[in-house]
Each structure stands twice: as structure tokens, then as C-alpha cells.
Amino acid sequence: MVGVGVEVVVGVEVGVEVEVVVGVEVEVGVVVVKGGSMAKLVSPLSVGRAVLLRTVTHYYTGRIALIRAHEIVLTEAAWIADTGRWWNALKEGKLAEVEPFIDPVSVNRDVIVDCTEWRHALPAKQV
């Protein structure tokens, strides 16, 4: 794998336009075996995707608007002070405490522990 940085311009799974920026590793076209059949593995870190990010100290939901070498910018973002039970949050979209942002938020990529697709409406009201 070649070590390069990528700034996604168009967030689609096939035919993604990219601007190369030195510094970040990228792997393209990963294929995995799933239940005996082939499936394309796509990173949840793609422009346009709704995600739940876990950082070393906080959780965020939002829609990825921009990916840079050292930051991810989220729109429709919220700080999740308490996810409640993790599986319930992911499966049912139920979050115990939500504090929405008013404007887009920048998250430093160096503090991201993991990221998964958020398959529910993004939380927009304080809970």
C-alpha cells in the first residue's frame, strides 16, 4: 500500500475523484469474503455519509462534509454526551444525551478511535 493523503471531492463509492495530499495511507478497492460471496468493503469515512465517530474523549454524529489530512468536518453535527448502551445506539438509533452543534464542526483525525455509519436520522434536538 502506498502512503498518500486523500481529500475526497465527490463522496461516491465508485469513481471517487480525489486530490492527493501527502501524509495519509489509502487503500482502494478492498474486496472481502462475506458468507461465501464477494462484497466490496467501503470505509464509512466518505464525504456525504452520516457517521458516529468515537474519539479519545467524545462521541459525535454528523454528515461528513470534508476530509483532510488532519481533520474531518461534520455538518448536522452533535456531541453525544451519553450513547447509552452501544448496541442499542447503533441498532435502534437511541442516544441517551445529545447536544447538537449550530454550525459545522471540525474533528481532529488524530483523536478518532473508530467510526461507523449512522443508519438513522441524525439527531438535531437536545436530549
C-alpha positions in Angstrom: 0.0 0.0 0.0 1.3 3.5 -0.9 1.3 6.2 1.8 -0.6 9.2 0.4 -3.2 11.6 1.6 -6.6 11.9 0.1 -9.1 14.7 0.1 -12.4 13.4 -1.1 -14.1 15.8 -3.6 -17.1 13.6 -4.5 -18.3 11.1 -1.9 -19.5 8.1 -4.0 -18.4 4.5 -3.7 -17.4 4.1 -7.3 -15.4 6.6 -9.3 -14.4 8.8 -6.4 -12.4 11.9 -7.5 -9.5 12.5 -5.2 -6.9 15.2 -4.6 -3.7 13.7 -3.4 -2.2 15.2 -0.3 1.0 13.7 1.2 0.7 12.1 4.6 -2.2 9.6 4.9 -2.5 6.0 3.8 -5.3 5.0 1.5 -6.4 1.6 0.3 -8.7 1.4 -2.7 -10.9 -1.5 -4.0 -10.8 -3.8 -1.0 -12.8 -6.9 -1.5 -13.8 -9.2 1.3 -15.4 -12.6 1.5 -18.8 -12.4 3.3 -20.8 -15.6 3.8 -19.0 -17.3 0.9 -19.6 -14.4 -1.6 -17.6 -11.4 -2.5 -18.5 -8.0 -1.3 -16.9 -4.6 -1.6 -15.8 -3.1 1.7 -16.3 0.6 1.8 -15.0 2.9 4.5 -17.6 4.9 6.5 -15.1 7.8 6.2 -16.6 9.1 2.9 -18.0 12.5 2.1 -21.8 12.6 2.3 -22.1 9.7 4.8 -23.8 10.0 8.2 -21.5 8.7 10.9 -21.0 8.1 14.6 -17.4 9.0 15.5 -15.7 7.9 18.7 -12.7 10.0 19.7 -10.5 9.5 22.7 -12.8 11.7 24.8 -16.1 12.3 23.0 -18.6 10.9 20.6 -20.0 12.8 17.6 -22.7 12.2 15.0 -22.8 14.1 11.7 -22.6 14.1 8.0 -19.1 14.1 6.6 -18.7 17.3 4.5 -14.9 17.4 4.1 -12.0 15.0 4.8 -8.5 16.5 5.1 -5.2 15.1 6.2 -5.7 16.2 9.8 -9.4 16.9 10.1 -12.9 15.8 9.3 -15.6 18.4 9.0 -19.1 17.3 10.1 -22.4 19.1 9.2 -25.7 18.4 11.0 -23.3 17.5 13.9 -24.0 16.7 17.5 -21.8 15.9 20.5 -23.1 12.8 22.1 -22.6 13.1 25.8 -24.0 9.7 26.5 -24.7 7.0 23.9 -26.5 4.7 26.4 -25.9 1.1 25.5 -23.7 1.0 22.4 -25.5 -1.8 20.6 -28.9 -0.1 21.1 -27.5 3.2 19.9 -26.2 1.6 16.7 -29.1 -0.8 16.0 -32.0 1.5 17.1 -30.6 5.0 16.9 -31.4 5.6 20.6 -29.0 8.0 22.3 -29.2 9.0 26.0 -27.8 12.5 25.8 -27.4 14.7 22.7 -26.1 18.3 22.3 -26.4 19.5 18.7 -24.0 21.9 17.2 -25.3 25.0 15.4 -22.6 25.2 12.8 -20.3 22.6 11.2 -17.6 21.1 13.5 -14.1 20.1 12.8 -12.8 16.9 14.4 -9.0 16.2 14.6 -8.3 12.9 12.8 -5.5 12.1 15.2 -8.0 11.6 18.1 -10.5 9.4 16.2 -10.7 5.9 17.8 -13.3 4.4 15.4 -16.0 5.4 13.1 -19.2 3.7 11.9 -22.0 4.5 9.6 -25.0 6.1 11.3 -28.1 4.4 9.8 -30.7 6.6 11.4 -31.8 10.3 11.2 -29.1 12.5 12.6 -30.1 13.8 16.0 -31.0 17.5 15.7 -32.6 18.2 19.1 -31.2 18.3 22.5 -31.9 15.2 24.6 
